[in-house]
Amino acid sequence: MASSLDFSAGVLLILQLVVAVVAAYTGYRAVVIRKALYGKLYRNHALGVAFASAALIWLAFANLAPAGSNTSSVTLANILGPVSLALVFIGLFYTVDSTAMVGRFSDPLLRDTFHWSRTRKVLWAINISCVVLTILTPIFFLLFTFFLPIVSGLLLFPALARRTGDLASRRHLAWFSAFYALVFVSTFLFLPLSTSTSGILVTALPLVAAAYCLSRSTRWLAPVNRLQSIRPGAL
Amino acid sequence: MVSTGVPSLDNLLGSDGYPDKSAILVVGPPGIGKEALGYWFVRSGLIQGDYCLYVTHRPVTDVLRDMKGTGISTERVPEWIASSGSPIKCDLRDATSISFNTKEAVKRNVGRRVRVATDVLSPLLVLNPLASMYNYWSQLVAELKQQDSVLFALAEDGMHPPNVLTTVEQLFDGVIEMRLYEEGLAITPLFRVKKMLGLPPLHGYFRFSVTNTGMEVVPHVR
């Protein structure tokens, strides 16, 4: 029993490390792209992707601990508390918001998808209120904060991807939609499956896929050419 | 010659800027700083007393906010053809009216130097067949060149396949390409002058940094 638990814990640790490494590189790349860009909207968007990477690392390490292990009662989530989790989802909502703004400008007709320029103000107000209320009454408002960015991202990104006229942006949004869908699946599965280690392993798998999708979406965050492709005589 | 509004770019282009009666195209991905080049071009015209027209598919308030963010004073503003906030509307579904209004505005200012900056090239290319847009832009460029005017157009790199961009570039006297390049772990924005009327081919790539006070351009050394 103990060896099986050790094996599961080992596999889980490997999956967590895979997520962490991929997400850390993705976050780093987003920051580097942000530095190279000038437009404020696009810089904000790149920062949002970096936030999403940080949130993914947080989700991988904070929520996933082998059930029945000594660490299960002292996971990072328990230590850092619901407020930090709420902040992670505020970060994810910032990512959704910045992506929506950028997505609008890549639409040739500049359509305001889901009236986002107005909706965002309401959703931000709800989000901030939830974080404040989470401190007072954790469970109910935390759940709301939890699903608000994910669901808004899931609804918004496919619509933006369909409307954008920019091929790179379309690919970025498609991969980003998949990332949000997998985070949604993982957090949704986490609720019923977190009582067993194998269940937590099942929860971890969508996060690994989410890390891959996030790295692919960052590949299309801005079209980056290889300097080696320039003819040597041109420099 | 017409100043670009960026002294270091003026120096690069032979100390005076863009050629008279020319059409300039700036190609690049979103967020790299193409619009800023357009804002400085217009600001330079406003300072020199040229007639400046900004044709945009965005609302005037958006562009003004962006200009302020670039560090450009909005005390003096160009005349607008915009999606909202301007007396003349820019409706992308009606390309003919955009062209007509632009030409009319230029004709009203015969005798003055005219600067036209526009960001409608890419959306129009996406929304219309290439053949009709080729005729549309070649006609517009030709008519604007009959006046003492310089057309400055922006094109989004990712919105068009390479063959479309190559075709469109043929219509312009000058093409500036701005791109992000990966060098090891770093990503550097570089630009090059693909062609410029009256200048021998410039083969070099230039590193640039856009700030609120202008743009610094230095030759890129690998």
Contacts between the chains, C-beta under 8 A, distances in Angstrom:
chain1	res1	chain2	res2	distance
A	32	B	185	7.1
A	32	B	186	6.7
A	32	B	187	5.0
A	33	B	180	7.3
A	33	B	187	5.8
A	35	B	187	7.5
A	36	B	32	7.9
A	36	B	180	5.5
A	36	B	187	4.5
A	36	B	188	6.5
A	36	B	189	5.1
A	37	B	31	4.3
A	37	B	32	6.3
A	37	B	180	7.9
A	37	B	189	7.7
A	38	B	31	6.4
A	38	B	32	6.2
A	38	B	33	3.8
A	38	B	36	6.3
A	38	B	189	7.7
A	38	B	210	4.2
A	39	B	30	6.8
A	39	B	31	3.5
A	39	B	32	7.4
A	39	B	33	7.1
A	39	B	35	7.3
A	40	B	69	5.7
A	41	B	31	6.8
A	42	B	30	5.9
A	42	B	31	2.7
A	43	B	31	7.1
A	45	B	31	8.0
A	102	B	30	7.4
A	102	B	31	8.0
A	105	B	30	6.7
A	106	B	30	6.5
A	106	B	156	7.7
A	106	B	158	7.9
A	106	B	159	7.8
A	108	B	57	7.7
A	108	B	92	6.8
A	108	B	122	7.1
A	108	B	123	3.7
A	108	B	126	4.4
A	108	B	127	5.7
A	108	B	159	7.4
A	109	B	57	7.9
A	109	B	92	6.2
A	109	B	123	7.1
A	109	B	127	7.6
A	110	B	57	6.1
A	110	B	58	6.5
A	110	B	83	6.8
A	165	B	122	7.3
A	165	B	123	7.0
A	165	B	126	4.3
A	165	B	156	7.7
A	165	B	159	4.8
A	166	B	30	6.9
A	166	B	156	6.2
A	166	B	158	4.1
A	166	B	159	5.2
A	167	B	158	5.3
A	167	B	159	7.4
A	168	B	29	7.2
A	168	B	158	4.1
A	169	B	30	7.5
A	169	B	158	6.4
A	222	B	29	5.5
A	222	B	30	7.6
A	222	B	31	6.9
A	222	B	32	7.9
A	222	B	180	5.7
A	223	B	29	5.1
A	223	B	157	6.4
A	223	B	158	5.8
A	223	B	179	7.6
A	223	B	180	6.9
A	224	B	180	4.7
A	224	B	181	7.0
A	224	B	182	5.0
A	224	B	187	5.8
A	225	B	179	5.5
A	225	B	180	6.8
A	225	B	181	5.2
A	225	B	182	7.0
A	226	B	181	7.1
A	226	B	182	5.6
A	227	B	181	4.5
A	227	B	182	6.3
A	227	B	183	4.7
A	227	B	188	7.7
A	227	B	222	6.9
A	230	B	181	7.6
A	230	B	205	6.5
A	233	B	203	6.9
A	234	B	192	7.8
A	234	B	203	5.0
A	234	B	204	7.2
A	234	B	205	6.5
A	235	B	204	7.0
A	235	B	205	5.9
A	235	B	220	6.5
A	235	B	221	7.3
A	235	B	222	5.1
